[in-house]
């Protein structure tokens, strides 16, 4: 796994598992997050025998699955409650399931006289961002912050229109790009090029009150709770459902699981399977929920325990945000995921910096995916 000291979910899981299985000892293999995918790819290709590999995202999983580097775990998957755990697969199981919500600064909303964002459309999100933007220069407060990842435009468009990235027609991205670029032009979000060059951190932007709204994954909750408890931020925050395309529609958001697979070269496969079953089940869920991580396994009991954590907002908007109707992948999936992601991200950068128009960028995405990825 990555960044062991800064990623408390791993220790929480390992300690809970070892307590339940004192005859099994877990030895962490710690890799820097920035090098994780490359390092794991090299390890697996070289025949490394580390028993369990943590899968950061669906894009990486597609590569491992294509190369058949994991042991099939159909037997333990069948024993898990599929109605309580999303994204079960024959080669990996999830221990957490993050999804996008709208983080918002309650005090900035109150100061601007703007109603809390209970059920916004994207157009209403943009309109509220105008009302919430104040000041200029170093003291400017933006109405919103949209992070630099291509998923923050493409992913929402895909999830909320149920569109696939492996079909080379991306006209369905146009409205989301126009909205985001329009906000950038209006100065209600930080310019993409500036955010990229300054390596803006969404947590810092939100915790220091530089932006009133931040669409982001539920993984931000845990550091918010920790930083509030430590006194390093005083932001009065809540979460709301991610904005939708149409008013009154069910809440569709994007997200993805983080999970574990067993290396085909593992020499301790039975013990590894025990750990996977534990991590994906109710006991693993209790362990990660106790530190503010959203577990893959969900139940009323787990949700209640999660919202009982000190510092969690207790309002009804926040609780509704925690139970979206549909969660779809936040990026490409399958064996071609990494290649698709590379093309989509490169063209995203060109669109967001104005190097290409939306129409030209979208057309180039389709052309490149056909020729470079699908070989058509």
C-alpha positions in Angstrom: 0.0 0.0 0.0 1.0 3.7 -0.2 2.0 6.3 2.4 1.4 4.1 5.4 2.0 6.8 8.0 -0.3 9.3 6.3 -3.1 6.8 5.4 -4.6 5.7 8.7 -7.2 3.4 7.2 -4.5 0.8 6.6 -3.4 0.6 10.2 -7.0 0.6 11.4 -7.8 -2.4 9.1 -4.5 -4.2 10.0 -5.0 -3.8 13.7 -8.6 -4.9 13.7 -7.8 -7.9 11.5 -4.8 -9.0 13.7 -7.0 -8.7 16.8 -9.5 -11.0 15.2 -6.8 -13.3 13.8 -3.9 -13.2 16.2 -2.2 -16.1 14.4 -1.7 -14.0 11.2 0.8 -11.1 11.1 0.6 -8.4 8.5 3.8 -6.9 7.2 3.2 -3.5 5.5 5.0 -2.9 2.2 5.0 0.9 2.0 5.4 2.7 -1.3 5.3 6.4 -2.0 1.8 7.4 -3.4 3.4 9.3 -6.3 5.2 6.2 -7.5 2.7 3.6 -6.5 1.3 2.4 -9.8 4.7 2.3 -11.5 6.3 0.5 -8.6 3.6 -2.1 -8.3 3.6 -2.7 -12.1 7.4 -3.3 -11.9 7.1 -5.6 -8.8 4.4 -7.8 -10.4 6.2 -8.0 -13.7 9.3 -9.1 -11.8 7.7 -12.0 -9.9 7.5 -10.3 -6.5 5.7 -12.4 -3.9 4.0 -9.7 -1.8 0.7 -11.4 -0.9 -1.8 -8.6 -1.2 -1.8 -5.6 -3.6 -4.0 -2.6 -2.8 -5.7 -1.4 -5.9 -6.0 2.4 -5.9 -8.5 2.8 -8.7 -10.4 1.1 -11.5 -7.9 2.2 -14.1 -5.1 0.3 -12.4 -7.3 -2.7 -11.8 -7.9 -2.9 -15.6 -4.2 -3.4 -16.2 -3.7 -6.0 -13.5 -6.8 -7.9 -14.7 -5.6 -7.8 -18.3 -2.3 -9.4 -17.4 -3.9 -11.9 -15.0 -1.6 -10.9 -12.2 -4.2 -11.6 -9.4 -5.6 -14.9 -8.0 -9.3 -15.4 -8.8 -11.3 -15.0 -5.5 -14.8 -16.1 -6.7 -15.3 -18.3 -3.7 -14.9 -15.5 -1.1 -16.9 -13.1 -3.3 -19.8 -15.5 -3.4 -19.8 -15.5 0.4 -20.0 -11.7 0.7 -23.4 -9.9 0.7 -23.5 -8.3 -2.8 -26.5 -6.1 -1.9 -24.3 -4.4 0.7 -21.0 -4.2 -1.2 -20.6 -2.5 -4.6 -18.0 -3.4 -7.2 -17.4 -7.0 -6.3 -15.2 -8.7 -8.9 -13.7 -12.1 -9.4 -10.1 -10.7 -8.9 -10.5 -8.1 -6.2 -12.8 -6.9 -3.4 -13.3 -3.3 -2.2 -12.9 -2.1 1.4 -13.9 1.5 0.7 -16.2 3.2 -1.8 -15.8 6.9 -2.3 -18.1 9.1 -4.3 -18.4 12.8 -5.1 -20.4 15.2 -2.9 -20.5 19.0 -2.7 -18.5 20.3 0.2 -19.6 23.8 1.2 -18.7 26.5 3.7 -21.8 27.2 5.8 -20.5 30.6 7.0 -19.7 31.9 3.5 -23.2 30.9 2.4 -24.7 32.6 5.4 -22.6 35.8 4.9 -23.7 36.0 1.3 -27.4 35.3 2.1 -27.4 32.3 -0.2 -29.5 29.3 0.7 -27.7 26.0 1.6 -27.2 23.9 -1.6 -29.7 21.2 -0.9 -30.4 20.1 -4.4 -28.6 22.2 -7.0 -28.5 21.8 -10.8 -25.1 22.6 -12.4 -26.6 25.9 -13.7 -27.7 26.8 -10.2 -24.2 25.8 -8.9 -22.7 28.3 -11.3 -25.2 31.0 -10.4 -24.6 30.5 -6.7 -20.8 30.7 -7.3 -21.3 34.2 -8.7 -23.1 35.3 -5.6 -20.5 33.7 -3.3 -17.4 35.2 -5.1 -15.9 38.2 -3.2 -12.8 40.3 -3.1 -9.8 40.2 -5.5 -6.1 39.5 -5.5 -4.6 37.5 -2.7 -7.8 38.0 -0.6 -10.2 36.8 -3.2 -12.8 34.2 -2.1 -14.0 32.1 -5.0 -17.6 30.9 -5.2 -16.3 27.4 -6.0 -13.1 25.4 -6.7 -13.0 22.8 -9.4 -9.9 20.6 -9.2 -7.7 20.0 -12.2 -8.4 16.3 -12.8 -10.2 15.6 -16.0 -12.8 13.6 -14.1 -14.1 16.8 -12.5 -15.6 17.7 -15.9 -15.6 14.4 -17.9 -16.5 12.2 -15.0 -19.7 14.1 -14.0 -20.8 14.3 -17.6 -20.3 10.6 -18.1 -21.9 9.5 -14.8 -25.0 11.7 -15.1 -25.7 10.8 -18.7 -24.7 7.1 -18.4 -22.1 7.5 -21.2 -19.1 5.2 -21.8 -15.6 6.4 -22.4 -14.7 3.5 -24.7 -17.1 4.7 -27.4 -15.3 7.5 -29.4 -18.1 10.1 -29.5 -17.7 12.6 -26.7 -20.2 15.2 -27.7 -22.0 14.6 -24.4 -19.1 16.3 -22.6 -19.7 19.7 -24.3 -22.2 21.2 -21.9 -20.1 20.4 -18.8 -17.0 21.9 -20.5 -18.9 25.0 -21.5 -20.2 25.5 -17.9 -16.8 25.0 -16.3 -15.0 27.3 -18.8 -17.8 29.9 -18.4 -17.2 29.9 -14.6 -13.5 30.3 -15.2 -14.1 33.2 -17.6 -16.4 34.8 -14.9 -13.7 34.5 -12.3 -15.9 32.4 -10.0 -13.5 29.5 -9.9 -9.7 29.5 -9.9 -8.2 29.5 -13.4 -7.2 25.9 -14.3 -3.8 26.9 -15.5 -3.1 28.7 -12.3 -4.4 25.8 -10.2 -2.2 23.4 -12.1 1.0 25.5 -12.1 0.6 26.3 -8.4 -0.3 22.7 -7.6 -3.4 23.9 -5.7 -4.5 21.5 -3.0 -8.3 21.2 -2.8 -8.1 20.5 0.9 -6.2 23.6 1.6 -8.4 25.8 -0.7 -11.5 24.6 1.2 -10.0 24.6 4.8 -8.6 28.1 4.5 -11.9 29.5 3.2 -10.6 30.4 -0.3 -13.7 28.7 -1.9 -17.2 28.4 -0.8 -18.0 25.1 -2.7 -15.8 22.2 -3.7 -17.1 19.2 -5.6 -14.9 16.4 -4.3 -14.8 12.8 -3.2 -15.9 11.7 0.3 -12.2 11.0 1.0 -12.0 14.6 2.0 -14.2 14.0 5.1 -11.5 12.2 7.1 -8.8 14.9 6.9 -11.5 17.6 7.6 -12.5 15.8 10.8 -8.8 15.3 11.8 -7.8 18.9 11.0 -10.8 20.3 12.8 -10.0 18.2 15.9 -6.3 19.4 15.7 -7.4 23.0 15.4 -5.7 23.6 12.1 -8.9 24.6 10.4 -12.0 26.3 11.7 -14.2 26.0 8.6 -17.9 25.3 9.3 -18.6 22.8 6.7 -21.4 20.6 5.4 -21.9 18.2 2.4 -24.7 18.3 -0.1 -25.6 16.1 -3.1 -23.4 16.8 -6.1 -25.2 19.1 -8.6 -27.4 17.4 -11.2 -28.1 18.2 -14.9 -31.9 18.5 -14.3 -33.8 19.8 -11.3 -35.8 17.3 -9.3 -33.9 14.3 -10.7 -32.5 11.4 -8.6 -29.0 12.0 -7.4 -26.4 10.4 -9.7 -22.8 10.9 -8.8 -19.4 9.4 -9.7 -17.0 7.4 -7.6 -15.0 4.3 -7.4 -13.9 1.6 -5.0 -10.5 1.0 -3.5 -9.8 -2.6 -2.9 -7.4 -5.5 -2.4 -6.3 -8.3 -4.8 -4.1 -11.3 -4.2 -0.8 -11.6 -6.1 -0.8 -14.7 -8.2 2.7 -15.3 -6.8 1.6 -15.1 -3.1 2.8 -18.0 -0.9 0.1 -17.2 1.7 -3.1 -17.3 -0.3 -5.4 -18.7 2.4 -4.4 -16.1 4.9 -4.7 -13.4 2.2 -8.2 -14.6 1.4 -9.1 -14.3 5.1 -7.9 -10.7 5.1 -9.9 -9.8 1.9 -13.1 -11.3 3.4 -12.5 -9.3 6.6 -11.7 -6.0 4.9 -14.8 -6.1 2.6 -17.2 -7.2 5.3 -18.9 -5.5 8.3 -15.9 -5.8 10.6 -13.6 -4.1 8.1 -16.3 -1.5 7.5 -16.4 -0.7 11.2 -12.6 -0.3 11.3 -12.4 2.2 8.5 -15.6 4.1 9.3 -14.2 4.7 12.8 -11.6 7.1 11.3 -13.9 8.8 8.9 -13.4 6.7 5.8 -16.5 5.7 3.8 -16.4 1.8 3.7 -17.5 -0.2 0.7 -19.8 -2.3 3.0 -22.9 -0.2 3.8 -25.7 -0.7 6.3 -27.9 1.6 8.5 -25.7 0.6 11.4 -22.5 1.7 9.6 -24.0 5.0 8.5 -25.2 5.7 12.0 -21.8 5.1 13.4 -20.2 7.2 10.7 -22.4 10.2 11.5 -21.7 9.8 15.2 -18.1 10.7 14.6 -17.1 13.9 16.4 -17.2 16.8 14.0 -19.6 15.2 11.4 -22.3 17.6 10.3 -25.7 16.5 11.5 -28.0 18.4 9.2 -30.4 16.6 6.8 -28.7 17.9 3.7 -25.4 16.2 4.7 -27.2 12.9 5.5 -29.0 13.0 2.1 -25.6 13.6 0.4 -24.4 10.4 2.0 -27.0 8.2 0.2 -26.9 9.0 -3.5 -29.3 7.0 -5.8 -26.6 6.0 -8.3 -22.8 5.9 -8.2 -21.1 5.4 -11.6 -17.4 5.1 -12.3 -15.4 8.3 -12.3 -13.3 7.3 -15.3 -12.6 4.7 -17.9 -12.8 1.0 -16.8 -11.7 -2.3 -18.3 -8.4 -3.4 -19.9 -8.0 -0.2 -22.0 -8.6 2.1 -19.1 -5.1 3.4 -18.7 -4.7 4.2 -22.5 -8.1 5.9 -22.6 -7.3 7.9 -19.5 -4.1 9.2 -21.0 -5.8 10.6 -24.2 -8.7 12.0 -22.3 -6.5 13.8 -19.8 -4.2 15.3 -22.4 -7.1 16.7 -24.4 -8.7 18.0 -21.2 -5.6 20.0 -20.4 -5.6 21.6 -23.8 -9.3 22.5 -23.6 -9.0 24.0 -20.1 -6.0 26.2 -21.0 -7.8 27.5 -24.1 -5.2 25.8 -26.4 -8.1 24.1 -28.1 -11.8 25.0 -28.4 -14.3 22.6 -26.7 -15.4 21.3 -30.1 -11.9 20.8 -31.4 -10.7 19.1 -28.2 -13.7 16.7 -28.1 -13.2 15.9 -31.8 -9.5 15.2 -31.2 -10.4 12.9 -28.2 -12.6 10.8 -30.5 -10.1 10.7 -33.3 -7.2 9.7 -31.0 -9.2 7.1 -29.1 -10.1 5.5 -32.4 -6.6 5.4 -33.8 -4.4 5.1 -30.7 -6.5 3.0 -28.3 -9.1 1.1 -30.4 -6.9 0.7 -33.5 -9.9 1.5 -35.8 
